[in-house]
């Protein structure tokens, strides 16, 4: 279900640029694998390990199919979050908070990451370890490295998996998500190399079978991505009348005290510290659910780039720590997948970079929508409606 972490784009640094250019994508898969083997030897990996590792690598067409089809993310926030946040996940999350209380105490002390956040990722990624994916991880990584859509993203992960293999922490039969993520909180091999933690003290990092290992590793990874200890991440709010909708969205930040001065109020409890920067997040426009997003909210995008997924995960984390069910309010009906693609085509024809005609309301499409709403004199809340589509 997950999109690829934005973090992974930076992991190309794991493979030096001169070496990366020596194994071109595409062409014969067998020749590509041979090139990877030669590159691995130049990198200093053991010939025996290289032979064992790549001997079983196979092309997986199913991985490419999944990579090209991510229609689940076309759903709006209310639909998406209601499908993913079940009573089962809430109950199991609270049970696991008790079961692993000592582990979460260590994580909060060492990495500053609140337990609700890790519980939310654990729930949404794998149903607390129950559904970790059945794609062969080695095949998925090599297939995606061979594919020319994002080779620079996945080639480093192949060599990271090889290093884990040499350490005894990766098996060529390992299975996981279609995009190569492994374990209960779904981490890519290079993430595991950088942030893997032996949480149960057995001398290995086993993210598939050890919940302490997975949770500790996830906490360290979030800290490395910039998580700020002791700070909130997302909170439901009540909006004042007359708010300038063009100033909502993640591209606009104000101090919490400034938002409060404009009449923004917490729906439950009180807003975060007044000196924190924050944005007003309206995932379904000015008439739908409303949140204030603090700096830690942006860290969620390093794990996943989908706004509906990120908002759902962040909101679930607040629910697991006692927040009430959000107020749906009365959002204007959104666009169907076909209508969203038509909107993106119209925006692209006007010179906007919408990030692809995929029917997904991503950041670039939202930005284009807001600019067109401003141009047409419509409320600039970045929520595309049929009225906007018709005006275009």
SELUMTOR-626192 format. One record per residue: x, y, z of N, C-alpha, C, O in turn; residue in three letters. Coordinates in steps of 0.02 Angstrom, whole numbers, plus 50000, padded with zeros to 5 digits. Layout:
REM residues N
XYZXYZXYZXYZALA
...
***
This chain:
REM residues 392
500404994050000500005000050000500425006350000500235011449972UNK
500995005950031501385012150039501685014549975501865010649931UNK
501745021149970502175024049919502885023749944503005022050002UNK
503355025249901504055025049922504215030849966503965036349954UNK
504625029950018504825035450060505205040750021505615039149979UNK
505055046950035505435052350004506165051850025506615053749987UNK
506275049250085506955048350109507375044450060507965045750051UNK
507065039550027507455035049985507795038649928508305036349902UNK
507515044249907507835047949853508545050149871508985050349829UNK
508635051649935509295053849957509775048049967510375048949974UNK
509495041949968509915036149982510345034249922510755029649927UNK
510245037749865510705036649809511415038149829511885035949797UNK
511495042049882512165043749907512525037549931513145037349935UNK
512135032249946512445026049969512885023149914513375019649928UNK
512705024549851513105022149794513435028149761513075032449734UNK
514085028649760514425034349729514215035149656514105030249621UNK
514155041349634513905042849566514305039349511513995036849465UNK
514965039149513515325035849459515135028549452515095025949396UNK
515015025149508514825018049505514115017349480513965012749442UNK
513675022049502512975021549483512895021649408512455018349380UNK
513315025549373513255026249301513505020049264513385019449204UNK
513835015549297514135009849263513655004049252513824999349216UNK
513065004349282512574999049271511935002249245511505004149284UNK
511875002949178511285006249151510655002049162510694995849168UNK
510095005449166509455001949175509234999049108509515000649055UNK
508714994849111508414992249050508844986949016509344984649043UNK
508634985048956509004980048918508884973048945508404971748981UNK
509334968648929509294961648952509344961449028509804964249057UNK
508864957949059508884957449132509494953549155509814955349204UNK
509664948149120510244944049138510884948249134511314947749177UNK
510944952349082511534956649075511554961849130512084963549156UNK
510964964349148510934969349202511174966349268511564969349304UNK
510934960349283511144956949345511894955649344512234956449395UNK
512154953649287512874952549281513254959049295513774958949329UNK
512994964649270513304971049284513294972749358513774975549385UNK
512744971049392512704972249464513224968049501513544970449548UNK
513314961849480513804957449512514504960349504514894960549552UNK
514664962649444515334965549432515424971949475515964973149502UNK
514894975749479514934981949519515024980249593515404983549629UNK
514674975049616514734973049686515444970849703515704972349757UNK
515764967349656516454965349667516924971349670517384971449710UNK
516794976249627517214982249629517114986049694517574989549718UNK
516534985249724516404988649787516714985049846516704987549902UNK
517004979149834517354975549886516964970049920517184967349971UNK
516384968349893515994962949922516314956249907516654955449856UNK
516214951549950516504944849943516234941349880515634941249869UNK
516684938549839516454934949778515954929449795515464928549758UNK
516064925949849515614920549868514924923349885514414920549864UNK
514904928849923514264931949942513904934649880513294934149874UNK
514294937649835514004940449774513674934949733513114935749708UNK
514024929449724513754923849686513114921149718512614920149683UNK
513134920149783512544917449818511954922249815511384920149806UNK
512094928549822511574933649825511214934349758510594934249755UNK
511604935149705511294936549640511084930249602510724930649552UNK
511294924349625511134918149589510384916949586510144913749539UNK
510024919449635509304918049639508874923949616508264923549618UNK
509194929349594508814935349574508414933949511508674931449462UNK
507764935749513507324934649456506914941049444506764944849490UNK
506734942049381506304947749364505594946249388505344940749380UNK
505264951349417504584950549443504124955649410504124961549429UNK
503744953449360503294957949325502744960649370502484966149357UNK
502564956849421502044959249467502244965449504501824969649521UNK
502894966249517503154972149551503034978249507502824983549531UNK
503174977649442503074983249396502334985049391502164990949388UNK
501904980049390501194981449389500974985449450500594990249443UNK
501224983649508501044987249569501334994349568501024999049592UNK
501924994949541502245001549537501845006349494501835012349506UNK
501525003649442501155007949396500435009149418500105013549390UNK
500195005449466499485006049486499435007249560499485002649601UNK
499325013649578499235015449649498585019349658498575024649690UNK
498055016649628497415020149628497105021049697496675025349706UNK
497325017049746497045017749813497145024849840496755027249881UNK
497675028149817497825034849841497405040249806497485046149820UNK
496955038149761496495042949731495915044549778495545049249765UNK
495835040849831495285042049877495395048449917495965050549928UNK
494835051549938494915057549978495065055750051495025049850069UNK
495225060650091495455059350159494935055750201495095050950236UNK
494305057950198493795054750240493705047450220493695043050264UNK
493645046150156493565039250132494185035050151494115029550177UNK
494765037750136495395034150149495475032550223495625026850242UNK
495395037650265495505036650336494995032050368495165028150413UNK
494375032350345493865027950372494005020650353493865016150392UNK
494275019550294494445012750273495035009950312495055004050328UNK
495515014350328496125011850360496105011850436496435007850468UNK
495715016350465495685016750538495075012950563494525015650568UNK
495185006650577494645002350601494655001850677495155003650709UNK
494104999550705494084998650778494594993350798494884993750853UNK
494694988450755495204983250769495884986450778496244984850825UNK
496074990950733496734994050737496784998550798497314998950829UNK
496255001950815496265006050876496345001650938496755003150982UNK
495964996250941496004991850999496684988451004496984988251057UNK
496914985750948497574982350948498134987250963498614985550996UNK
498064993350938498574998350952498624999751027499175000151054UNK
498065000451059498065001851131498324995751171498664996551222UNK
498154989751147498414983751180499174983351174499514981751222UNK
499424984951114500144984651103500514990251140501094989451159UNK
500174995751151500475001151190500614998751261501115000651292UNK
500164994651287500264991751354500784986151352501224985851395UNK
500724981751302501164976051298501894978051291502334975051322UNK
502024983351252502714985551240502864992151274503254996251249UNK
502544993251330502624999551366503355001051381503575006751373UNK
503724996051403504434997151421504844999051359505285003251363UNK
504694995951302505044997651239504885004751219505335008551199UNK
504255006651223504065013451205504375018551252504545024151231UNK
504445016751315504785021351362505495022651340505725028351341UNK
505845017351319506535018051296506555022351232506985026751225UNK
506105021051186506085024851123505965032251137506295036451108UNK
505485033751180505335040651195505925044051230506055049951218UNK
506265040451272506845043351307507435044151260507785049251262UNK
507555039151217508155039251175508055043351111508505046951091UNK
507465042751080507365045951014506845051451014506785055250966UNK
506465052051069505985057551074505355056551033504975061251024UNK
505225050451008504645049150966504075046351008504145041451044UNK
503515049751003502925047751042502665040951020502685039350960UNK
502425036951067502225030051051501645029751002501605025150962UNK
501195034651004500635034550958500855034750886500535031750843UNK
501405038150872501655038750803501895031950778501705029950723UNK
502285028450817502535021950796501965016850793501955012550749UNK
501505017250839500925012750837500525013850774500265009050744UNK
500455020150752500075021550692500415018650630500085015550589UNK
501075019650624501425016650567501395009050569501285005850518UNK
501475006350627501454999050636500774996350614500734991050582UNK
500244999950633499564997850615499444998250540499214993550509UNK
499615004050510499445005150440499895001350393499684999250339UNK
500525000450412500994997050367500864989550364500854986650309UNK
500764986350422500734978950421500214975950468500244970050483UNK
499744979950493499274977450543499654974150601499524968550621UNK
500144977950627500544975850684500934969450670501014965150713UNK
501184968950608501614963350590501254957550557501574952850534UNK
500584957850553500214952150527500244951650451500224946150424UNK
500304957250416500294957350343500904961350319500864967450311UNK
501454957850307502084961150290502244961050216502764963750195UNK
501824958050175501954957650104502264950950084502634947950123UNK
502094948750023502344942150001502754942649937502834937649902UNK
503024948549922503474949249865504184947549888504404949749941UNK
504544943649847505234942249863505624948849860505634952249808UNK
505934950649915506244957249920506824958149872506884963349840UNK
507244953149866507814953649820507564954649749507814959049713UNK
507074950649728506814951349660506494958149649506564961149596UNK
506134960549700505804967049693506324972549683506234976849640UNK
506844972549723507354977749719507724977549652507834982749621UNK
507924971549631508294971049568507844972849509508064976049462UNK
507224970749512506744972449458506654979949453506654982649397UNK
506564983249509506454990549508507094994249490507064999749462UNK
507674991449507508304994549486508394993849411508664998349378UNK
508164988249383508214987049311507724991549273507884993849218UNK
507144992749301506644997049269506905004149265507215006649312UNK
506785007449209507085014049198506665019849225506835025649212UNK
506145018449263505745023949291506105027349349506125033449353UNK
506395023349395506735026149453507345021949472507405019949530UNK
507795020749426508365016349441508815019149495509095015349536UNK
508905025749496509345028749546509085028049617509465028649665UNK
508435026749623508135025749689508275018749715508385017849775UNK
508255013749670508265006849693508945003449688509074998749726UNK
509375005649643510025002349638510395002549705510674997349725UNK
510415008149741510755008049806510465003049855510815000249897UNK
509805001849848509484997149894509714989949882509734985849928UNK
509884988349819510134981649803510794980449841510884975149870UNK
511234985349839511884984549872511814984849948512204981649984UNK
511334988549972511204988650044510964981750067511174979250119UNK
510514978750027510284971950043510854966950041510884962350083UNK
511314967849994511894963449990512324964150053512574959150080UNK
512414970150077512804971150139512464967850198512794964750240UNK
511804968450202511434965150256511504957550250511554954050300UNK
511504955050188511594947850175512264945550202512304940250233UNK
512784949350190513454947450215513484947650290513874943950321UNK
513084951850322513074952250395512654946750426512684945750487UNK
512274943050385511834937950412511154940650432510784937250468UNK
510984946650410510354949750428509864950250370509374953950374UNK
510004946650316509544946550258509604939850225510154937250213UNK
509034936950209509004930550174508734931750105508274935850096UNK
508994928350054508754929449986508034927249977507724928949927UNK
507764923650025507054921650022506614926550059506004925550063UNK
506894931950086506514936850123505954939750081506054941250022UNK
505374940450110504804943450076504584949850111504714950850170UNK
504254954150073504014960450101503574964050051503234960750010UNK
503574970650053503144974650009503414974549938503994972749926UNK
502994976449891503194976249820503774980949805504154979749758UNK
503854986149844504384991049831505014989649872505454993949876UNK
505064983749902505674981749935505724983350008506244982150039UNK
505184986050038505214987350110505124980850149504774976250127UNK
505444980650207505474974450246505214975750316505334980950345UNK
504864970850343504734970650414504094973950437503684976250397UNK
504014974250502503384976250533503234983650525502654985650527UNK
503744987850515503624994850501503874996750432503915002750415UNK
504044991750392504204992650321504774997650308504645003550296UNK
505384995250312505974999350301506374996450243506434990350235UNK
506655000950202507084998850148507764996650175507954998850229UNK
508134992450138508774989950164509264995350185509594994650237UNK
509325000750147509795005950168509575009350232509995011450272UNK
508915009850243508655012550306508855007950364509035010250418UNK
508825001450351508994996650403509734997150420509924996950478UNK
510154997850369510874998650381511015004750425511425004450470UNK
510665010250410510795016450445510465016950513510735019850559UNK
509865013950519509465015050579509245008650614508875009050664UNK
509455002850590509254996650622509514996250694510094997750707UNK
509084994050739509254993550810509064986550835508524984150821UNK
509514983450871509384977050902509014978450967509314979351020UNK
508344978550963507944980351021507844974851070507684976151128UNK
507934968551050507814962951097508464959851122508454955051161UNK
509044962451099509684960251126509924953551102510344950351135UNK
509684951151043509914944651019510504945150972510734940050945UNK
510764951150961511334952050918511174953150845511634953950805UNK
510544953150827510334954150758509764959150754509404960350803UNK
509694962150695509124966650683508624962750640508734961850580UNK
508094960550670507594956350636506934960150634506524959550679UNK
506824964050582506234968250579505604964350562505044966850573UNK
505674958350536505084954350519504804950750581504194950150588UNK
505234948250623505014943950678505054947050747504744944550794UNK
505434952450754505524955450820505194962250824505414967050792UNK
504654962850862504324969250871504774974350905504774980150884UNK
505154972550957505614977450986506124980150935506264986050934UNK
506394975750893506864977950842506524982950794506794988250779UNK
505914981150772505564985350724505394992150753505494997250721UNK
505144992250814504934998550846505545002950861505525009050848UNK
506065000050887506665003950903506965006750839507185012550837UNK
506985002750786507265004950723506845010550693507105015450667UNK
506185009850697505745015050673505835021550711505835026950681UNK
505925021050777506035027050817506685030550798506705036650792UNK
507205026650790507855029650770507805032850702508095038150691UNK
507455029550655507395032250588507025038950590507225043750556UNK
506475039350627506105045550631506525051150662506495056850640UNK
506925049450712507375054450741507865056850689508005062850684UNK
508145052150650508635054050599508325058450544508675062250511UNK
507675057850536507325061850485507125068750511506855072750474UNK
507275069950575507145076650601506595077250652506365082750667UNK
506365071650680505835071950730506065076050791506615075150816UNK
505635080450813505795084850869505445082450932504825082250936UNK
505845080450981505585077451042505125082251079505245088251084UNK
504575079351105504135083151149503665087951113503305091651146UNK
503655087951047503225092551010502645088750977502725082850960UNK
502075092050969501515088950935501645088350860502155090750836UNK
501185085150825501255084350753500625086450715500675089650663UNK
500045084750741499415086450708498875087150760498865083550810UNK
498415091850748497885092950796497275095650759497325100050717UNK
496685092950776496075095450745495915102350772496015103750831UNK
495655106650729495505113550749494805115550726494485112250685UNK
494575121150755493965124550734494185130950700494575134850727UNK
493935131950639494155137750599493725143850614493125143250627UNK
494025149750612493635155850620493295157750555493505155650501UNK
492775161650558492475164250497492935169450466493285173050501UNK
492915169950400493295175050367494035173750360494415178250343UNK
494255167550373494965165950365495155166550291494765164650247UNK
495745169050278495995169550209496215162650187496735160150208UNK
495805159350144495935152450125496585151750087496885146350088UNK
496795156950054497425156650016498025155650061498565153650038UNK
497955157150125498505156350172498495149550208498905148250251UNK
498015145350189498015138550216498465134250172498685136350118UNK
498595128150195499035123650157499725123550188499915127950225UNK
500095118350171500745117150202501285121950179501815122250209UNK
501155125650125501655130450101501655136850141502125140850136UNK
501145137950182501105144050223501165142250296500795138050321UNK
501635145350330501715144150402501665150750440501885155950416UNK
501385150350499501365155850547501515153050616501465146950627UNK
501685157350662501735154950731501045152950756500545155850735UNK
501035148150800500395145950829500035151850860499425152450854UNK
500405156150894500095161950926499755166550874499245169650889UNK
500045166950814499735171050761499095167850736498595171350724UNK
499095161250728498475157850707497945158750761497355159950745UNK
498145158250824497665159150879497375166250878496775167150891UNK
497795171150862497555178050859497045178950803496615183450807UNK
497075174750751496595175150696495955171350712495475171550674UNK
495945167950770495335164450791495355156950784494845153650796UNK
495925154150765495985146850761495995143950831496365146250874UNK
495575138950843495525135850909495595128250904495415125250853UNK
495855125250956495885117950958495195115250971494825117951012UNK
495005109950936494355106850948494345103251015493825102751047UNK
494925100751035494995097251099495655099451131496165099351097UNK
495645101151194496255103351227496455110351205496025114551190UNK
497095111551203497345118151183497865117351128498155112051119UNK
497975122751091498475122751038499165121651066499275122551126UNK
499645119951024500335118951044500655125451065500345130751062UNK
501285125151085501645131151107501605136751055501665135550995UNK
501495142851079501375148451034501945150050988501835152950934UNK
502565148351007503135150050964503275144850910503715145950869UNK
502905139250909503005134350856502725136950790502225140550789UNK
503055135250736502775136750670502255131350654502315125650676UNK
501755133250616501215128550601500855130750537500885136550517UNK
500525125850506500125127050446499415124650458499305120250499UNK
498955127450421498265125150424498155120150367498265121850308UNK
497955114150384497875108750336497135107250327496785105450374UNK
496915108050265496215106750247496205101350193496165102950133UNK
496245094950211496325089650161495735089250112495815086450058UNK
495145091850132494565091850088494245098750082493645099450075UNK
494675103750087494425110550078494145113750140494145110750194UNK
493915119850132493715124050189493105121450226492995123350284UNK
492705117050194492105114450226492195107450255491725104550281UNK
492795104750250492925098050274493315098050340493365103250372UNK
493595092350359493995091950420494565096950419494855098250366UNK
494735099750477495255104950480495765103150534495575101050589UNK
496395104050518496935102350565497465107950564497525111650516UNK
497825108350619498435112350620499015107550620499045102850660UNK
499485108650575500055104150565500685107550591500875112950569UNK
501015104250638501625106850669502245104150632502175099850589UNK
502845106650649503445104350612503525096850608503745094250556UNK
503355093150661503435085850658502995082550606503145077050583UNK
502445085850586502015082950535502395081850470502275077050434UNK
502855086250455503235085750392503695079650391503875077250337UNK
503875077150449504295071250451503925065150423504235060650395UNK
503265065050430502875059550404502975058850328502945053250302UNK
503095064250293503195064050221503845060750202503935058650145UNK
504315060150249504935056550235504815048950235505215045150209UNK
504255046850265504075039750266503625038050207503655032550180UNK
503215042950187502735041850134502545048550104502485053450140UNK
502465048950038502355055350005501625056949992501475062549969UNK
501165052450006500455053749994500155057850050500205055950108UNK
499835063450033499525067750084498975064050121498925064750182UNK
498555060250086498015056750121498295051450168498025050550223UNK
498825048050147499125043050191499435046450252499315044350309UNK
499825051650240500175055050294499685058050344499775057450405UNK
499165061250318498675064250364498305058850403498165059750462UNK
498155053250370497835047650405498285044850459498055043650515UNK
498925043750443499395041050493499475045850552499465043650610UNK
499555052250537499645057150591499025057750634499065058250695UNK
498445057650602497815057950640497715051650682497525052150741UNK
497855045750653497805039550692498255039850753498065037550807UNK
498855042650746499305043250803498995047450859499085045950918UNK
498625052650840498295056650892497725052750924497605053350984UNK
497355048850883496815044850911497075039850962496775038851014UNK
497645036750945497925031750990498175034951055498305031451104UNK
498245041451055498445044951116497875048951146497985053451187UNK
497245047451125496665050151159496265055451124495765057751151UNK
496455057451064496075062651028495405059851006495335053850994UNK
494885064151000494235061850978494205060750903494655062650866UNK
493665057550881493545056650809493465063650777493125067950805UNK
493765064650719493725071150688493015072750664492615068250652UNK
492875079150659492235081550634492275081950557492665085850530UNK
491875077950523491895077850450491665084550422491895086650369UNK
491205087850457490905094050433490525092750368490195087550363UNK
490555097050319490155096250259490555098150197490415103250165UNK
491055094050180491475095850122491095095450057490635091450049UNK
491285099650010491005099249943491225092649911491785090449922UNK
490785089549871490985083249839491615084249797491685089249762UNK
492065079449801492675079749762492565076849693492005075449673UNK
493115076049658493095073449590493215065949589493565063249632UNK
492935062649540493085055649529493795055049501494105060149483UNK
494045048949496494715048049468494765050549397495255053749379UNK
494245049149356494255051549287494215059149284494555062249242UNK
493805062049327493755069349328494405072549351494605077849326UNK
494735069349400495375072049423495895071949367496275076649360UNK
495905066649329496375066349272496215071749221496665074849193UNK
495565072949209495365078149162495585084949189495845089149152UNK
495495086049254495725092349285496475093149276496715098449258UNK
496855087749289497575088149282497775089649210498255093349198UNK
497415086749162497555088249092497435095649077497835098749042UNK
496895098349103496745105449091497265109949125497465114949096UNK
497475108049184497985112049219498655111649182499005116649174UNK
498835105549160499455104749123499445108749059499955111649039UNK
498855109149025498805112948964498905120448977499075124248931UNK
498795122549039498905129549058499615130749084499765136149109UNK
500035125649078500735126549096500935124349165501505125449186UNK
500475121349202500635119049270500965112149269500795107949228UNK
501445111249314501735104649325501345101249380501425102849439UNK
500915096549361500485093249410500775086549432500465082849471UNK
501385084949408501705078749431501455072549397501565067049423UNK
501115073149340500865067249305500105067049305499785069349353UNK
499825064349252499095063749247498905056949277498815052049241UNK
498835056749342498735050449377498095050149418497945045049449UNK
497715055549418497095055549457497185056249532496705055749569UNK
497805057549554497955058249625498055065549641498425069049606UNK
497725067949693497785074949713498415075749755498395075849816UNK
498975076449720499615077349753499775084749765499365089049751UNK
500365085949793500545092749813500555097549753500325103149759UNK
500825095249696500875099749639500195101149608500065106649583UNK
499745096149609499075097349584498705102149630498355106649606UNK
498785101349695498465105949743498715113149732498325117849734UNK
499355113749721499635120449711499335123649648499155129549649UNK
499275119849595498985122449534498245124249544498015129349519UNK
497885119949581497185121349595497105127849632496675131949615UNK
497515128949683497475135149723497595141249678497235146249684UNK
498095140849635498245146549592497675148049543497525153849530UNK
497355142749517496795143749472496185146449511495805150549485UNK
496085144049572495545146749613495635154249624495155158149621UNK
496245156249639496385163349648496245167249584495945172549585UNK
496475164549528496375167949464495645168849447495435173949419UNK
495235163749465494535163849447494085166949501493485167349493UNK
494395169249556494005172349609493625167449652493125169249683UNK
493845161049654493535155949695493905155449762494485157449766UNK
493575152749815493935151749878494555147349867494495141649843UNK
495135149949884495775146549866495985141649920496485142649955UNK
495585136249927495735131249979496065124949951496155120149988UNK
496245125049886496605119549853496205113149848496485107849835UNK
495545113549858495115107649851494755107949784494335112349775UNK
494915103549737494605103849671493885101349672493745095949699UNK
493445105149642492745103349639492515103449566492875105649521UNK
491905100949555491635101149487491545108349463491595109749404UNK
491395112849510491325119849490491975122449460491965126049410UNK
492535120749491493175122849463493305119449396493515122649348UNK
493165113049393493275109449330492865112549273493115113349218UNK
492245114249288491815117249237492075124149216492035125949158UNK
492325127949264492585134649247493205134149202493335138549161UNK
493585128749210494175127849168493995125349098494445124349057UNK
***
